[in-house]
Amino acid sequence: MRAMVLERPGTPLKATDRPDPTPRPGEIRLRVEACAVCRTDLHVVDGDLPRPKLPLVPGHEIVGIVDLVGEGVSPSRLGQRVGVPWLGHTCGHCPYCVAGAENLCDEPLFTGYTRDGGFASHVVADQHFAFELDAAADPVSLAPLLCAGLIGWRCLKKAGDGRRLGIYGFGAAAHIITQVAIWQGREIFAFTRSGDIQAQQFARSLGVVWAGSSDELPAAELDAAIIFAPVGELVPAALRAVRKGGRVVCGGIHMSDVPSMPYRLLWEERELVSVANLTRRDAEEFFPMAQRAQVRTHTKVYPLEQANQALDDLRMGRLSGAAVLTP
């Protein structure tokens, strides 16, 4: 198989030929059709997340066709189109798994971080963490839903049912969950880096009621805000924008330090919460809803061998929507 391999954090991925992987009991092998590029991949490659499996094939927004199954897997899965997300395996017996909070599992495996991912022509996955997808849909369009969509959905649930929602950082996750939230009847306020006119215009094209800089205050107080950008300075900014009793949700796996701030920004029962990983239940809820909401992902396609360029475009903020690699 062909794969883009990380040998050491902080270095470019290397195009490498490897033997095709063989699924173990309970696993399936996919012929990868598309793999979206997530900001978490960037954190792994840049060394922001500690102790990755090395050498590592990154990538955890994978769409592919099952072409081989391991022992104990029904042959009926052969030929299925499936999606493989960030959460790649859970222990099933720790207190969190038993309580239905598998996203907080004590012994998890993560696709493209602690097990090889989808920046490759083939990938092996746990059969229980591979979701059947629409066989007639475009795999490139589906790929960003596997993380940007799922994490966005989990963040939206955490944000509550308020009508006015602010979104800080208008990238892949924001553009997907904005479509879902508008379909639900909410008003979306989009916050971008100062002067990022392209991102603001992109947000307006999706139907937000306001788009501006993250250092601005909207005309109306927000019921809640979601922060997708990995910038700690946005936490006090978002708290400043939400009403009394409002909630700020931090959706990233990594964020720069939150600066010191006056207690009055948190007072009046405002809440600050984080989202960690996802659950299979999130996928069961989100995929049918995305279909009903007629979510359309905006993508830029790169050949697999241009993974480093896709990562750099994401790093430098040159993308509207999501980058997707195709073997």
Helices and strands as residue ranges (DSSP letters): E 2-5, E 14-17, E 27-37, H 39-46, E 61-69, G 75-77, E 81-84, E 87-89, H 95-98, G 102-104, E 109-110, E 122-126, G 127-129, E 131-132, H 139-142, G 143-146, H 148-159, E 164-168, H 172-183, E 187-192, H 197-205, E 210-213, E 222-227, H 234-241, E 242-250, G 263-265, E 271-274, H 280-292, E 299-303, G 304-306, H 307-315, E 322-326
